[in-house]
Amino acid sequence: MIHILRNRTYATLFAAQVIALLGSGLLTVGLGLMAHDLAGTRAGLVLGAAYTIKMVAYVGLSPIAQALVQNLPRKAVLVGADMVRAGVALCLPFVTEVWQVYILIFLLQAASATFTPAYQALIPDVLPKESDYTRALSLSRLAYDLENLLSPALAAFLLTVMSYSGLFAGTAAGFAGSALLVLAAAVPRSHPGGGGRRFRERLTRGIGIYLATPRLRGLLALNLAAAASGAFVLVNTVLIVREGFGRPGADLGIAMTAFGMGSMGAALMIPRLLDHLPDRRVMFAGAWGLVALTMLAGMVLTIHGLPGWPVFLLGWVAIGFCYAAVLTPAGRLLRRSAHAEDRPAVFAAQFALSHACWLLSYPLAGWVGQAAGLDVALFVMGGLAAAGGVAARIAWPADLPRAPEHTHEDLPPDHPHLRAHGGNRSHAHEFIIDDEHRVWPTQG
């Protein structure tokens, strides 16, 4: 896996991702402390609203941002988004009212909704070989998990020598460092194509390709399965640790570390698994593993109450492993389902639609856990994950051909696509939704 870092461009871009993630982690800690200062006992409501704004920005703005910047140089888009994020972070120490937090968080997440899909769509061009790209996806998953482990520790250390306002300076430094690294990288130019399309068509093109491709519709359903189980862990672990086990707050970090360790273990194994197994089998195994583990946890909690602390941690490791098994291969499906010029739009669609699943799952996990108990919440979220698994199986059948035979009745005889296939209107090739292929053949 590490050998791909010999690619200087990828190594530089990966370093930019890592340093930006560390900055984001410091922001999370600083924001929690700021919310307590501004709102006291209502800090949870402030943070809940801030994270809801984050998800709304991700869902609503990512396709719009991609359509707006499609014809701009990639490096300028990435650097500009990083500098906006750094500027917002520098404004946070001067906040005096809660509404100011909401505005700044919206601006910062709007920039992230621009940066992240553009960055993700860039990596397949830097690493065109699928095996290398697969390992890059695993490294990215590891980077997210390590950020969850290291950022709180770094923040705790910094808070011994500075106030929480200093964490925002660290956040700004992370984003500025990311921008400098992107500037130093040999970023490939944007692919030609789509420049003459109207804004409305650019806005809907990614979603259109996504929803017209069976394996991507399946991916959306698998995103829902992962979000359902993952949301329970992220929202309710604090209640299990503090109220259920009666353990100190520091043990919350141990529980979340267990989840992260499971995810990291999957990220390390998945490249080798995908060398021998199809993406669908690995992702579905992860999804049904999440359903089984979530339902089993609900049954244990209902019948016997909480298990022992070590058993609980092992369960969180297993859930983390299955969670990463679902999400890590997603980039391979996106790469395979769009031409190079359409990848930014398709990655933006995945960014928006996957976060829509979280926007549903987060409040549901919290509300059901509060209103009906954690055991009921486990059954509800497990049921939602199962619904995602069933929907994925329907949308993405196992026998879906990559090169289905299809007929072009609407193209003129001298069309370049027909000439490329010997003038035959009926032919087979790897099928991708585009201007010549607007409907998947199995849909009529």
C-alpha positions, 0 to 999 in steps of 0.5 A: 500500500505504501508504495503508491506514495512513491508517486510524488504528486499523490504523496503531496496531495495525500499530505494535504489531505492529512494536514487538512483533516488534523485541522478539522479535528482541532476545529471539532474540539474547539467548536465544542468548547466555544459552544459551552462558553456561548450557550452553557447547558444549551451547548448540545443544542448549538452543536446539534444545529451546527452539525445539521447545518454542516450536513445541509451544506454538504447535501445542498451545495456540493452539486451546485459548487461542482457545476460552478467550478467545472470549467475552472483550473483544478488547482485554483479550485482546491487552493481557493476552497482551502483558503476560504476554510482557513479564513473562516477558522481565523474568524471563529475566535472573534465570535460573540453570538451563537448565530455567528457560529452558524454563519461561519460553519455554513461558509466553512462547510460550503468550502468543504463541499467544494474541496472534497469532491474535487479532490476525490475526483482528481485522484483517479487521474493521478493514479490511473491504475486500478490497483493503485487507486484501490490502495489510495482509497484505503490510505484515505480511509486510514487517514480519516480514522487516524484523524479521529484518534490523533486530533483529540490527543493533539487538541488536549496537548495544545489546550495545556499551553493555550486557550481553545481559541488557539485551536482555531489558529491550528485549524487555519494552519492546517487548511493553509498548509493543505493549500500550499501542498496543493500548490506544490503538486503537479495537479493534472489539468481538467478533462475537456468536455461539458464546457458548452453545457448550460449551468442547469445541465451541469448541475444535474448531470452528476445526479443523472448519471448516478441514478441511471447507473444500477451499481451506483443506485446500489451504492446509495442504498449501501450508504444508507446501511452504513449510515444507519449503523454508524449513526447509532455508534456516533450518537449513542456511544456516549450514553452507553459508556457514561450512563450504561456502564457508568464509566468515566468520560475518558473511556468514551475515547476508548470506545470510539478508538475500538470503532476506529481500529476496526475500520483501520483493520478493514482498510488495511485488508481491503486492497488484498481482498479486492484483488481476489473478490468483486467489489459487490461481494465485499461491500454486501458482506460488510452491509449484512455484517452491520445488520447482523451486529446491530440487531444482535446488539439490540437482542443482547441489550433487550434480553441480558442488558449490557455485556461486559466491557471487553465484549462491548469493545469487540462489538464496536471493533466488528462494526467498525470493520464492516462499516469500512468494508462498505465505504472503502471500495465506493470510489472504485464504483464511481471511477468505473461509472463515469468518463473522466470529464464527468467524474467531478460531477459524479463524485459530487453526487456521491458526496451529496447523496451519502450525506443525505443518508447521514442527515436522515440517520443522525437525528433518527438514532438520537431521537429513538434512543432518547424516546424509546431506549437504546435497545429499540434504537438498535432495532430501528437502525438495524432495520433501516440498514437491512432496508438499505441492504435489500434495496441495494440487492434489487438495484444492483443485481449480482449478474449485472453485466459490465458490457451489456449488448445494446442498440443505438436506433437514434444515432446517425449511421456516420456517428463516431460511436457507431464507426468505432464499433464497425458501423453496427448499431447493436454492439457490446462494450463497457457501459457508462451513462453518457450522451450516447448512452442515457439509459441502462440497457436492462431498463428498456 
